[in-house]
Amino acid sequence: MLQLTNKIVLVTGASSGIGRAAAIRFSEAGARVIVAARREDRLKQLADELKTDCFAMALDVRDRSAVDKALGSLPTAWRAIDILVNNAGLSRDMSKLHEGRHDSWEDMIDTNVKGLLWVSRAVVPGMLERGRGHVINVGSIAGHEVYPNGNVYCASKFAVDALTKGMRMDLVDTPIRVTTVDPGMVETEFSEVRFYGDKERAKKVYTGIAPLTGEDVAEAIVWAATRPDNVQIAQIVILPKAQASVMVSHRKG
């Protein structure tokens, strides 16, 4: 098992949910953590909670120039990123394609696809120079199965799956490992964001089921990151016990 003491981990989308939980779990494992997200106030609160050194970085992954500037100007002590967790992502709306909102589509594609590309392009060359590194992309079961009214969100997560596989092929002759962790139903702010702050509608998504937590997914991420050097966990699909596929789940009462 790899030791994470003094390893540098960058987690995007770290202000809530899976990203926040992953930052905490990596810190507990001894890593130094760079937390990046748009909500700077939440990042500062998170930094105060971590057990190890933390560098908080306000960042919108949709903005390529901002990504390049932020990662290019990291303090010397934080530049040698060992593990990149591309977690920033979101879903917007649930409309039929021909009724969809253009701004929702842009939010999802710019964050889930382009954001992953911009951050990976900025970080991976440094990993190659140092001869070590691990890229962990947070995908979704929606990257394996399309569901009604999930059109563009599913397309963006299918893209994450394809980009992860392509990246693994591109780096197969290097020491860099590439993993995707694909959760099913996770109760975070995901549904509130999808429904533009409608908490009641978001709550109904999880009615009668015990969903995953951000901590459950974070545990899988850290597990993948701590395998022996010769082991590459290509993909983890993690579901609640009561979920069998996107559209098949068991709800009590």
Secondary structure, 3 states (H helix, E strand, C coil): CCCCCCCEEEEECCCCHHHHHHHHHHHHCCCEEEEEECCHHHHHHHHHHCCCCEEEEECCCCCHHHHHHHHHCCCHHHCCCCEEEECCCCCCCCCCHHHCCHHHHHHHHHHHHHHHHHHHHHHHHHHHHHCCCEEEEECCHHHCCCCCCCHHHHHHHHHHHHHHHHHHHHCCCCCCEEEEEEECCECCCHHHHHCCCCHHHHHHCCCCCCCECHHHHHHHHHHHHCCCCCCCCCEEEECCCCECCCCCECCCC
